[in-house]
Amino acid sequence: MEILVCVKRVPDSAENEIEVKPGGADIKRDDLVYSVNEWDNYAVEEAIQIVDRVGGSVTVATIGNEESEEVVRREMAMGAANGLMLVDPAFEGSDGRGIAAILKAAVQKGKYDLVLTGAQADDGAAQVGGMLAAMLDWPYASLVNLIEVQENKLRIGREIEGGNQEVNEIMLPCVLSIQTGINEPRYVGIRGIRKVASLEIPVMNAEALGLDTAGLGPAGARVQRLDYFVPPAGAGAEMLEGSTDEITAKLIDLLKAKGGLK
Amino acid sequence: MAAQVFAFILHKDGKADDTALELLAASQKIAPGAAPIAVVAGAGPAIDGVCQELAAAYPEVWKFASDALAYPNAEIIRKLLLNVLPKGCTLLLPHTTFGMDLGPGLAIKMDAAYVSDVAAVEGRDGETLKAVRQEFNGQVSTHLACDMAGGAVISVRSGCFPASDSGSASGKVVDKSAEVGELSARRRFVEVLQAEVGDVDITKEDVLVSVGRGIGDKENLPVADELAKAMGAVVSCSRPVVDAKWLEKSRQVGTSGKTVKPKVYLALGISGSFQHMGGLKGNPFIVAVNKNPKAPIFQVANVGVVADVLEFVPELTDKIKAAK
């Protein structure tokens, strides 16, 4: 099975306090820790496990700039055989549809049976996988938390409300968006990354992809982000302050009053 | 003429989902003055009651009955909507696991704009909609401009557009089952497997000590266990703890886990994402302990402590034990 996994380099929102620049044009990015989007990392692990079971190879692709190479290399260190960088100034500022169009061109330049994306990334839109599938006219399923390979098709689980699992059969080729928790992504150490440090990662721009840039970038976007902002804080929590002794004493009183201590 | 507005209705066991009326409320912000049409798809007479129920709120309800629509398979529903909706229309969806499955691909096939998980609408200027969404797990919000001229698919965050009580419309139900058209798909629904029941039922507990990513490592779980024991509470958790396999799925609070209704909820190292808070009902007294003073949990908690869980919680446990 030839598998393409689409990954994105994002600020790690678990490790960072995200703050907005004055004026709201962007978030403060200077001191942020970046990493591979958490959902994408599960997708790469799943692709590697599938190939371990049934053969084939995994290609990890990203749209970005030189800085994005580190995440592709990290995912290659997990066991993906190939990397692919999609880089062009015309790609910057594309909306979800533009990103999906770039990925579609990349998929059509290869011979893939399966394309995986993370279920969502830093913007939480959860849209690129479904858009890509529709552009390719391949079937799609989102929030996938189980994949079993069968002949010409996959048996998949989708995570739905309440922690229930919706089981489907889906024909290959297809696009799946992967939910966290589907597997336990392997750890990648410095040594692993060193091993793949000298591997060549091909770079393709719009011309190499045979891509018309008309629908890309801010000019082609039908949905545009105007600004970032932090909503005015509501009353919020009563913040307990003082020494640890004072805070715990106050908290115990409150818990007693609310029936939190039995 | 303004584009027609449609709302796709989820339903189960012959009743419309709560999101049905929220979409109606959202439509009044997204397309003021439009007469939204509810779209109900399903098998057989089971959906007649749903259509009747909706006609009390929506001016018009389109009913599509077909055996192929018995389960809401997004790949089949997409075909249905492409077969029956007019070009350039606006379609509203709930941002549920079904909406996420359907929306993006449908927007491409309709050649329409797509905005997902809309939390608020700030206005409409001609064909441009100004909407609000959240990014970075709820840490910041954004304003978006969406060009709706070529049609739009908009998914709406649940709970953000409260339904109005004016269920007085005497809408008409139009049976359009004859128009469903070809509905084949390359994805087949097999079954729904119910979530496993764990060793404890967190949905029945009055006091929950809930741990999140801030607990840092599985080895630190005894910190929460000890506190729960001292309080007479039970340990629950947020999604990252389950993803990391530190606790069973049956302990997870949230839209993709359990819906709980405790009296007191201690959130330890939980950021307070929308998805997590969606599983917390019944207006509990919420205590949040988090080292990030900007964590969204402090917006919804009653009482907050900015501290490292691993330092603060053992102190609290000792004091509770001593106070007994």
Interface residues (C-beta under 8 A of the other chain):
Chain A: P11 S13 A14 E17 I18 E19 V20 I27 G96 R97 A100 A119 D122 D123 G124 A125 A126 Q127 V128 G129 G130 M131 A133 A134 M135 W138 P139 Y140 A141 S142 L143 R155 G157 R158 E159 I160 E161 G162 G163 N164 Q165 E166 V167 N168 E169 I170 M171 C174 T180 G181 E184 R222 V223 Q224 R225 L226 D227 Y228 F229 V230 P231 A233 G234 G236 A237 E238 M239 L240 T244 D245 I247 T248 A249 L251 I252 L254 L255 K258 G259 G260 L261 K262
Chain B: N73 A74 E75 T96 T97 F98 M100 D101 L102 G103 P104 G105 L106 A107 I108 K109 A113 Y114 V115 S116 D117 K130 R133 Q134 E135 F136 N137 Q139 V140 S141 T142 H143 L144 A145 C146 D147 G150 A185 R186 R187 R188 F189 V190 E191 V192 L193 Q194 A195 D206 V207 R213 M231 G232 A233 R239 P240 V242 D243 A244 K245 K249 S250 Q252 T255 S256 G257 K258 T259 K263 V264 L266 S271 F285 I286 V287 A288 N292 K294 F298 Q299 V300 A301 N302 V303 G304 V305 V306 A307 F312 E315 L316 K319 I320 A323
